[in-house]
Amino acid sequence: MLSIIIGLVLASAFSAILVYATELIPGKVGMVAGLFFGFAFGMGGVGAAVLETVADATSIDFVYKVCAFLPLIGVLAVLLPSTKDVRAHS
């Protein structure tokens, strides 16, 4: 049950991330959205294959423990460029 709640919380940020991405390249909304969706689904497929391989080599418990720490990658969002600079140049 907790996995479902965590998935919903993570998926709820998808639209905000897409809006941020379209602000970085104004005028190319369709291209940015298409690339973003393609990249997201592609990385999901690659991630599933990697996690399946890890689960086969170790155990499903280990994979759950690894996945519990994956949201910490979001800390890297601090390194994203500011949209204020992008708007000033366009």
N, C-alpha and C positions, 0 to 999 in steps of 0.2 A: 504494500500500500504506500509506503514511504517513497518507493521508486517512482510511482505514478505522480505523486505530489511534486517531487523534485523535477521530473520531466516536464510537468506543466509550468513550473516556475521558470525553468531554463527556456522553454519554447515561447513563453510570453515575452521574452526580450527580443525575439527575432524581428518583430516589426520595428522596434526602436533602432536596432542595428541597421536595418535596411534603410530607414530614413536617414540615419547618420551617413551611410555610404552614398546615398544619392545627393546629399549636401556637399560631399567632397568633389563630385563631378557634376555640376549643374548642367542641364540640357541633355544629359545622356541617361535619363531615368530608366528607360527600357533596357539599355545595355547593362547598366549597373545591376538592376534587378535580376536580369537573366544570368549574369555571371555569378551573382551572389547565390541564387538558388541552385545553380549548377554546381558551384563549389561546395555548398553546404551538403547537398545530397551525395556528391562524390566523396567528400571526406567522411560522411556517415557510413557509406559502403566500405571504404578502406578501413575505418575504425572498427567496424563490425568484423571484418575479416581478420584484422590483427588481434582483436580481443578473443575471437574464436580460436585462433592458433595458440594464444597464451593459455586459454582455458584448457585446451587439449594437452598442453605441455605441463601445466600445473594443476589447478583446480578452479572450479567456479567460485569458490570462496575467495581465492586470491584475486580473481578478476573483479569481484565486488569491492574488495578493499582498494584496489587500484582505481576503480571508477569513482570511489568516494572522494579521491583527491583531485580528480580531473577538473572540477570547477575552479580550483585554485589558479588555473591558467588564466582565468578572467582578471587576475591581478595585473596581467600584462596590459590591460586596457589603459593603464596610466601612460603608456608609451604611445598611444594613438595621437595623431596630429590634431591640433586645435582647429575647429571650423571657423573661428574668427579670422585666422590668417588667410584661409581659402576665400572667404567672402570679400576680404579687402582687396584681393588681387583680381577679382573677376568683374 
